[in-house]
């Protein structure tokens, strides 16, 4: 691993005649960031924050999505409008800008804003994993809720929330008040998508679905079957809107992924909440911390 804070210099691979990439580590505002080269993809990198995998990007193929939850968010981007139609997208949480890159590659001329509180992380990503200069992406280094509050009513076709601090979603981004402001920023036909994480007994996930249902009439939730059954900690992708969702096609795509998932909606999703209470600012808590075993194979 490269010395902390020093450039990760390439090393010539004499057997292949090309430069071998090396890991890179740096301090950022939220802790320790690591960039690990993907040995199977020559332009691929994985971003870790304090040991937790946060993003994967392929600079040569930004339409490639490696993580299962990012593929599911990619399906939502694909289904948000007819193919190639530009979108106004707000990304709460930036990471390595994976989904903004995906949107720019699959929907040219889209207008995007990333809100990422970690200014040092933003500088690191801009320097070592630069955005396509043609992409219309603006990045603001402020708190997600503060950045959301500054956007005008009805601006976004899609709001994507993927915010983690120490592998946990901050409490103030789990409440009905937060989601009410999200709905304000969305166009009437707009959609909200969130990456959520939880493990047995799924109390956080049930509360998040109940909270979203108090703000949006249409919901769908995608997760791995083992997560649905409460057998292990994992990600779930929540989709919400004021209008009917493309549930059938979303379900088909999630089921066809390399790691197939399951989508629930309607009565089945209501039953899943089990009467969980709506989360308010006054009672909000961060999402649960993942067990160390979640990352042990990385």
C-alpha positions as CSV (number, residue, x, y, z in Angstrom):
1,X,0.0,0.0,0.0
2,X,1.2,3.5,-0.8
3,X,2.5,5.6,2.0
4,X,-0.4,7.6,3.6
5,X,-1.0,10.8,1.8
6,X,1.6,10.1,-0.9
7,X,0.8,9.5,-4.6
8,X,0.3,5.9,-5.6
9,X,3.0,5.5,-8.2
10,X,2.6,2.9,-10.9
11,X,5.1,0.1,-11.2
12,X,6.1,-1.4,-14.6
13,X,5.0,-5.0,-14.9
14,X,7.8,-6.6,-16.9
15,X,5.8,-9.6,-17.9
16,X,3.0,-7.6,-19.4
17,X,4.8,-4.5,-20.5
18,X,2.3,-2.1,-18.8
19,X,2.1,-0.2,-15.6
20,X,0.7,-2.0,-12.6
21,X,-1.6,0.1,-10.4
22,X,-1.1,0.3,-6.6
23,X,-3.4,1.0,-3.7
24,X,-3.6,4.5,-2.4
25,X,-4.4,5.7,1.1
26,X,-5.2,9.2,2.3
27,X,-6.8,11.0,5.2
28,X,-10.1,12.7,4.5
29,X,-12.5,14.6,6.7
30,X,-14.5,11.5,7.6
31,X,-11.5,9.2,8.3
32,X,-9.3,7.1,6.1
33,X,-9.9,6.7,2.4
34,X,-8.4,3.8,0.4
35,X,-8.5,3.4,-3.3
36,X,-7.9,-0.3,-4.3
37,X,-7.3,-1.2,-8.0
38,X,-9.7,-3.7,-9.5
39,X,-7.4,-6.5,-10.8
40,X,-10.0,-7.7,-13.2
41,X,-10.8,-4.3,-14.8
42,X,-7.9,-2.2,-15.9
43,X,-9.6,1.1,-15.1
44,X,-11.6,-0.1,-12.1
45,X,-11.2,1.2,-8.5
46,X,-12.9,0.5,-5.2
47,X,-13.2,3.3,-2.7
48,X,-13.2,2.3,1.0
49,X,-13.9,4.6,3.9
50,X,-12.5,3.4,7.3
51,X,-12.4,-0.1,5.8
52,X,-16.0,-0.1,4.6
53,X,-16.5,-0.4,0.8
54,X,-18.2,2.7,-0.4
55,X,-18.0,2.8,-4.2
56,X,-16.7,1.1,-7.2
57,X,-15.9,3.0,-10.5
58,X,-14.6,2.0,-13.9
59,X,-13.1,5.1,-15.5
60,X,-13.0,3.4,-18.9
61,X,-16.6,2.2,-18.6
62,X,-18.7,4.4,-16.3
63,X,-21.8,2.5,-17.2
64,X,-20.4,-0.6,-15.4
65,X,-21.9,-1.0,-11.9
66,X,-20.1,-3.6,-9.8
67,X,-21.9,-3.4,-6.4
68,X,-25.4,-5.0,-6.3
69,X,-27.0,-2.0,-4.7
70,X,-25.5,0.3,-7.3
71,X,-26.9,-1.9,-10.1
72,X,-30.3,-1.6,-8.5
73,X,-30.0,2.1,-8.3
74,X,-28.8,2.0,-12.0
75,X,-32.1,0.2,-12.9
76,X,-34.0,3.0,-11.3
77,X,-32.1,5.6,-13.3
78,X,-32.8,3.6,-16.4
79,X,-36.5,3.4,-15.7
80,X,-37.0,7.0,-14.6
81,X,-37.6,8.3,-18.1
82,X,-37.4,7.0,-21.7
83,X,-33.8,6.0,-22.8
84,X,-31.3,8.8,-23.3
85,X,-33.7,11.5,-22.0
86,X,-31.7,13.9,-19.8
87,X,-32.7,14.1,-16.2
88,X,-32.2,16.5,-13.3
89,X,-30.7,14.4,-10.6
90,X,-29.7,15.2,-7.0
91,X,-27.2,12.8,-5.4
92,X,-27.1,13.0,-1.6
93,X,-23.7,11.5,-0.8
94,X,-21.0,11.5,-3.4
95,X,-18.5,8.8,-2.6
96,X,-16.6,8.2,-5.9
97,X,-19.4,9.8,-7.9
98,X,-20.3,6.3,-9.4
99,X,-24.0,7.0,-10.0
100,X,-23.4,10.5,-11.4
101,X,-20.9,9.0,-13.8
102,X,-23.4,6.3,-14.8
103,X,-26.2,8.9,-15.4
104,X,-23.9,11.1,-17.5
105,X,-22.8,8.1,-19.6
106,X,-26.4,6.7,-20.1
107,X,-28.3,10.0,-20.2
108,X,-26.0,12.6,-21.8
109,X,-26.9,16.3,-21.1
110,X,-28.4,15.4,-17.7
111,X,-27.9,18.1,-15.1
112,X,-26.7,16.7,-11.8
113,X,-25.8,18.0,-8.4
114,X,-23.8,16.0,-5.8
115,X,-24.0,16.9,-2.2
116,X,-21.0,15.4,-0.3
117,X,-20.0,16.8,3.1
118,X,-16.5,15.5,3.0
119,X,-14.6,18.2,1.1
120,X,-11.3,16.3,1.4
121,X,-12.9,13.2,-0.1
122,X,-14.3,15.3,-3.0
123,X,-10.8,16.7,-3.7
124,X,-9.3,13.2,-3.6
125,X,-11.9,11.8,-6.1
126,X,-11.6,14.8,-8.4
127,X,-7.8,14.3,-8.5
128,X,-7.4,10.6,-8.7
129,X,-10.7,9.5,-10.3
130,X,-11.6,12.6,-12.5
131,X,-15.0,13.1,-13.9
132,X,-15.6,13.4,-17.6
133,X,-15.2,17.1,-18.3
134,X,-18.2,17.0,-20.6
135,X,-20.5,15.8,-17.7
136,X,-22.8,18.4,-16.3
137,X,-22.1,17.6,-12.7
138,X,-21.8,20.2,-9.8
139,X,-20.4,19.1,-6.5
140,X,-21.2,21.0,-3.2
141,X,-19.4,20.1,0.0
142,X,-22.1,20.6,2.6
143,X,-24.3,18.5,4.8
144,X,-26.9,16.5,2.7
145,X,-29.9,18.1,4.4
146,X,-28.4,21.6,4.1
147,X,-27.8,21.0,0.4
148,X,-31.3,19.7,-0.1
149,X,-32.8,22.7,1.5
150,X,-31.1,25.1,-1.0
151,X,-32.7,23.5,-4.0
152,X,-35.9,25.0,-5.5
153,X,-39.3,23.3,-5.4
154,X,-39.9,20.8,-8.2
155,X,-36.3,20.8,-9.5
156,X,-35.4,17.1,-9.5
157,X,-36.6,14.2,-11.6
158,X,-34.7,11.9,-9.2
159,X,-33.2,12.2,-5.8
160,X,-30.7,9.5,-4.9
161,X,-29.7,9.1,-1.2
162,X,-26.5,7.1,-0.5
163,X,-25.2,8.8,2.7
164,X,-23.1,6.9,5.2
165,X,-20.9,8.1,8.0
166,X,-18.8,5.4,9.6
167,X,-20.9,2.8,7.6
168,X,-24.1,4.2,9.2
169,X,-26.7,6.5,7.7
170,X,-26.9,9.7,9.9
171,X,-30.0,10.0,12.0
172,X,-31.2,13.3,10.5
173,X,-31.4,11.6,7.1
174,X,-33.9,9.0,8.3
175,X,-36.9,11.1,9.3
176,X,-40.2,12.1,7.8
177,X,-39.2,15.7,7.9
178,X,-36.2,14.9,5.7
179,X,-38.4,13.0,3.3
180,X,-40.9,15.8,3.2
181,X,-38.2,18.1,2.0
182,X,-37.1,15.5,-0.6
183,X,-40.7,15.4,-1.9
184,X,-40.7,19.2,-2.1
185,X,-37.6,19.2,-4.3
186,X,-39.0,16.5,-6.6
187,X,-41.1,17.2,-9.7
188,X,-44.7,15.9,-9.4
189,X,-43.6,12.8,-11.3
190,X,-40.2,12.6,-9.6
191,X,-38.8,9.6,-7.8
192,X,-36.7,9.1,-4.6
193,X,-34.3,6.2,-4.3
194,X,-32.2,5.4,-1.2
195,X,-29.6,2.9,-0.3
196,X,-30.5,1.5,3.1
197,X,-28.5,-1.0,5.2
198,X,-29.8,-3.2,8.1
199,X,-29.5,-6.7,9.6
200,X,-31.6,-8.9,11.8
201,X,-34.3,-8.1,13.0
202,X,-34.6,-5.4,10.3
203,X,-36.1,-2.9,12.7
204,X,-34.4,0.0,11.0
205,X,-35.5,-1.1,7.5
206,X,-39.1,-1.6,8.7
207,X,-39.1,1.9,10.2
208,X,-37.7,3.5,7.0
209,X,-40.4,1.9,4.9
210,X,-43.1,3.1,7.3
211,X,-41.6,6.6,7.3
212,X,-41.4,6.7,3.5
213,X,-45.0,5.5,3.3
214,X,-46.1,8.5,5.4
215,X,-44.7,10.9,2.7
216,X,-45.0,9.0,-0.6
217,X,-48.0,6.9,-1.7
218,X,-46.1,4.6,-4.0
219,X,-43.2,2.4,-2.7
220,X,-41.0,-0.5,-3.7
221,X,-38.1,-2.2,-1.9
222,X,-35.4,-4.4,-3.4
223,X,-33.0,-6.6,-1.4
224,X,-31.3,-9.9,-1.5
225,X,-33.4,-12.9,-0.4
226,X,-31.1,-13.5,2.6
227,X,-31.6,-9.9,3.7
228,X,-35.4,-10.2,3.3
229,X,-35.4,-13.3,5.5
230,X,-33.3,-11.5,8.2
231,X,-30.4,-13.9,7.9
232,X,-27.6,-11.4,7.3
233,X,-26.8,-7.7,7.3
234,X,-27.0,-6.1,3.8
235,X,-28.3,-3.4,1.6
236,X,-31.8,-2.6,0.4
237,X,-32.8,-0.1,-2.2
238,X,-36.0,1.9,-1.5
239,X,-37.9,3.5,-4.4
240,X,-40.7,6.0,-3.7
241,X,-42.9,8.4,-5.7
242,X,-46.2,10.2,-5.7
243,X,-47.1,8.3,-8.9
244,X,-47.2,4.6,-9.8
245,X,-43.8,3.0,-10.2
246,X,-42.5,0.7,-12.9
247,X,-42.6,-2.2,-10.5
248,X,-42.9,-5.0,-13.0
249,X,-39.8,-4.0,-15.0
250,X,-37.9,-3.1,-11.9
251,X,-38.7,-6.5,-10.4
252,X,-37.6,-8.2,-13.6
253,X,-34.3,-6.4,-13.7
254,X,-33.5,-7.0,-10.1
255,X,-34.3,-10.7,-10.5
256,X,-32.0,-10.9,-13.5
257,X,-29.0,-9.4,-11.8
258,X,-25.8,-11.5,-11.3
259,X,-26.8,-11.7,-7.6
260,X,-30.6,-11.9,-8.0
261,X,-32.8,-9.8,-5.6
262,X,-36.4,-9.6,-4.8
263,X,-38.7,-6.6,-4.9
264,X,-41.7,-6.1,-2.7
265,X,-44.4,-3.5,-3.0
266,X,-48.1,-2.8,-2.2
267,X,-49.7,-4.9,0.5
268,X,-46.7,-7.2,1.0
269,X,-44.5,-4.2,1.7
270,X,-47.0,-2.8,4.1
271,X,-47.2,-6.1,5.9
272,X,-43.4,-6.1,6.1
273,X,-43.3,-3.0,8.2
274,X,-45.2,-4.8,11.0
275,X,-46.7,-1.6,12.3
276,X,-43.4,0.1,12.7
277,X,-43.6,3.8,13.9
278,X,-42.9,6.7,11.6
279,X,-39.4,8.2,12.4
280,X,-39.4,11.9,13.3
281,X,-36.4,14.2,13.8
282,X,-37.0,14.1,17.5
283,X,-36.7,10.3,17.7
284,X,-34.3,9.6,14.8
285,X,-31.3,7.3,15.2
286,X,-28.5,6.4,12.8
287,X,-28.8,3.1,11.0
288,X,-27.2,0.1,12.8
289,X,-23.5,-0.5,12.4
290,X,-22.6,-3.5,10.3
291,X,-20.9,-6.4,11.9
292,X,-17.2,-6.7,11.1
293,X,-17.8,-9.9,9.2
294,X,-19.6,-8.0,6.5
295,X,-16.3,-6.8,5.2
296,X,-13.9,-9.6,6.1
297,X,-13.7,-11.0,2.6
298,X,-12.8,-7.7,1.0
